[in-house]
Amino acid sequence: MPPLALWASALVVGVIQVGGSFGAAHDQPDRLAIDGVAIGLLLLGPAALAVRGRWPLVGAGVPLLAADVYLGRGYPYGPIFLSVIVGLVTAVLAGERTRAWLLSGLGLVGYPLAVWLVGRGSELPPLLHLLLVAGWISVVLAVADLVRSRRLETAERFRRRMSEERLGIARDVHDVLAHNISMINVQAGVALHLFDERPEQARTALANIKDASREALHELRSALEVLRYGDDRAVRAPAPGLAELDRLVDRVRAGGLDVRTETAGEPVALPASIDLAAYRIVQEALTNVTRHAQARAAVVRIRYGDAMMIEVLDDGRGGTATAGNGIVGMRERAVALGGTLDAGPAPDGGFAVVAVLPVPS
């Protein structure tokens, strides 16, 4: 809370305590009349509330002390407990839960002690009275605990959501850049190799480089806009899906890898999250084939059913299921949707990526 708001709230509490105590005094002729000492005690607690943002325990302890001395001297009962409530609640919300409960216990003990030390002929408060005070203080602290727990849960959910969003953006950036840069690298090698002997094919390779670099820049710009402005202000292109699988395969074929696709089952409309995950898994698997497998051919199989199975197999040199971030990212995508992903050397040689994604009915 800003300092000005703290001082303003403390002033309001002070006015209520002083004005309310004068009003309550008319119905309590057996209590001491309010004098200068009483007014000082009524203002001491609110004054401590003005610094509760920096020192929450001071904002809780001083009002308790002021209330004990005020009531112990025999002044009229009234709204002096308002500063006590505000101070204790602030301390709990600031994370001083244990100390706030401890201060409350000391405040209860201090009440009869103040009657004995500074009371002007006042009798010790009856046990029932102390139990009632302990009860409402416990309720105040319990409600403050509940509010703090809800705040912490909300903050944790927000942090988790932001972490998941950052992780999702990081996966997208990794997949897009890794794929397109790999294609650029392959096509650049083709262009250099054919530049003198087959300039037309070299021109095609350069055109592919241009398309891949444009797509990479567009995706990267979209991701950076999300990080900078959030989803509300960012302008994002429609997420890719399996409808663009042929375009993806054509781009990989242009790099010299013989890729074929096979589809089994009746294609169904997929939720955007599953459609994107399926596309990214195929994209990353083909990127790994291009970069690491030294393969000549690969096959992409999509099988629809109660669950969708995606297989990407190549005839390369194989590899390990834990190398690099690509396989980790693919597995994270699948698991996040309640699916699975296995990657490793294929029985007949090469490398296989097999993902199973649930398809809602």
QUIKAFEN-V68367 format. One record per pair of residues at least 12 apart in sequence whose ideal C-beta (glycine too) atoms are under 7 Angstrom apart, sorted by the first residue. I is the first residue (numbers start at 1). GAP is how many residues later the second one is. If there is no record, write none. Layout:
i	gap
I	GAP
I	GAP
This chain:
i	gap
1	52
3	50
6	44
6	46
6	47
7	43
9	40
10	36
10	37
10	39
10	40
13	33
13	36
13	69
13	70
13	73
14	29
14	32
16	63
16	66
17	25
17	29
17	62
17	63
17	65
17	66
18	21
18	24
18	25
20	58
20	59
21	13
21	21
21	55
21	57
21	58
21	59
22	12
24	52
24	53
24	54
25	51
28	48
28	49
31	43
31	44
31	45
32	41
32	42
32	43
32	88
34	41
34	42
38	32
38	37
41	25
41	28
41	29
42	28
42	38
44	18
44	22
45	17
45	18
45	21
45	22
45	35
45	38
45	39
46	37
48	14
48	15
48	39
49	34
49	37
49	38
52	35
52	38
56	34
56	35
56	38
56	40
57	34
57	39
57	42
59	28
59	31
59	32
60	27
60	28
60	30
60	31
60	40
60	43
61	42
63	20
63	21
63	24
64	20
64	39
64	43
65	45
67	13
67	14
67	17
68	39
68	42
68	43
68	46
69	45
69	49
71	40
72	39
72	42
72	43
72	46
72	47
72	50
73	45
73	46
73	47
74	45
74	46
74	48
85	55
88	12
88	16
88	52
88	53
88	56
89	51
89	55
92	49
92	52
92	53
92	56
93	51
93	54
93	55
97	48
100	41
101	40
104	33
104	37
108	22
108	25
108	26
111	14
111	19
112	12
112	13
169	54
169	57
169	58
171	158
171	161
171	162
172	47
172	51
173	47
173	50
174	151
174	155
175	105
175	108
175	109
175	154
176	40
176	43
177	39
177	43
178	109
178	148
179	104
179	108
180	32
180	33
180	35
180	36
181	35
182	105
182	108
182	109
183	25
183	29
183	68
183	72
184	25
184	28
184	29
186	69
186	70
186	104
187	18
187	21
187	22
187	67
187	68
188	21
190	15
190	66
191	14
191	15
208	43
208	46
212	39
218	19
222	12
222	14
222	15
239	33
239	37
240	36
240	39
241	34
241	35
241	38
242	33
242	36
242	37
242	60
244	35
245	16
245	34
245	37
248	34
248	35
249	12
249	51
252	34
252	38
255	35
257	32
257	33
257	38
257	41
258	38
258	39
259	27
259	39
259	41
260	39
261	39
262	37
262	39
263	39
264	39
265	38
265	39
265	40
266	38
267	37
268	36
268	91
270	89
271	89
273	64
274	63
274	83
274	85
277	56
277	57
277	60
277	80
278	30
278	32
278	79
280	53
281	29
281	49
281	52
281	53
281	74
282	18
282	28
282	30
284	42
284	45
284	46
285	27
285	45
285	68
286	12
286	26
287	39
288	38
289	25
289	27
292	27
293	21
293	23
293	24
293	26
293	58
294	22
294	23
295	19
295	20
295	21
295	55
296	19
297	17
297	18
298	14
298	15
298	16
299	14
300	12
306	53
307	49
307	50
307	51
307	52
308	49
308	51
309	45
309	47
310	45
311	41
311	43
312	41
313	33
313	37
313	39
314	36
314	37
315	34
315	35
316	34
316	35
318	27
318	31
318	32
318	33
319	32
321	22
321	23
327	16
330	23
330	25
334	21
334	23
337	20
337	21
338	20
339	16
339	17
339	18
339	19
340	16
341	14
342	12
